[in-house]
């Protein structure tokens, strides 16, 4: 069985390219998870961000949600690809509109 072990390379995330791991980003999931960025219209404040994050965060497999009203972008990390219809329904439930993937 190969459950989520398709990446068999055992080198570090830095890979000797001169980069540095954990350089101020909060997305150190060590290759586990799928990151998808969605565009959502109608968000204007922190309350909007919270509403959208809570609804999407309740979907099965979602491990992290970051909504930014200023850009209208919602970054979702999940254990498997998400059904866009489910994401759209969650955004609708929060009172906003899913424009699509960014």
N, C-alpha and C positions, 0 to 999 in steps of 0.2 A: 504494500500500500504506500501511496505517496501523498498523504494528506498535507497540503500546504508546505511541502518540502521540495518544490520544484527547483529552488535555488540551492544548488549544492556547493557553491563556491564558499570556501571557509575563510576567505580573506576579510580583513576588517573593512568597515564602511569607508575608511579613508583611502584604502587601496594603494597607498604609496604614491598618490598623485600630488602630494604636497598639501592637500586640503586638511582641514581640521574638523574632527567630529564635534558635534554639539556646539557649533559656533553661534550661539545665541538663538537658535530656533527651538521651538517647542514641539517639533514633530519628530522626535527620535523614537520611532517605533520599530527600529531595526529590521526594516523590510517586511514586517508583518502588517498587512492591511492594504486596502485599496483606497487611494485618495481621489475624490471627485469634487470638482468645483462647479457649483450651480449659480446661475444668475436668478435673483429673486427681485421682483419690483414691488415697491410700496413701503419698504423698510425705511424709517426715518430717524430712529433713536434706539437707545439701549433696550427699551422694552420690546421693540419690534424684534431686535436681535435675539432676545431671550425667548420670545414666543416661538419664533421659527426654530431656534436651536432645540427647544424642549420637544416640539412636535416631531422633528426629524430624528432627534436623539432617541425617541421611543420606538423607532423602527428596529426590527430584528437585525442584528449584525452590526449596528452602528456603534462604534467605540468612541468617536469624537466628532463634535460639530463646532465650527467657528463661523458665526455670521457677522458680517461687517456692513452696517447700514450705509455708510458713506460710499462704498463701492457697489453695494447690492450683491456681493458675492458671499456664498455660503460654502465653506470647505468641509467636506464630510469624509471621515475615515471609517471604513467598514471592513468586516472580515471577508465579505464576498461582494460581487457587483450588486448594486441595488436596482430594483425595478423602478424605472422612472415614474411609472404611474403611481407607485406607493409614495415616492418622494413628492410628487405633484399633489396627491391627496393630503399629505402631512402639511405642506405649505398652504394649501387651500384652507385646511382646518385652522391654521394659525391666522388666517385672514389676509394672506398675501398671494401673489401670483408667481408661479415658477415660469421663468422665461425659457429656460433650457440650460444646457451645460455651457460653462464659460470656455 
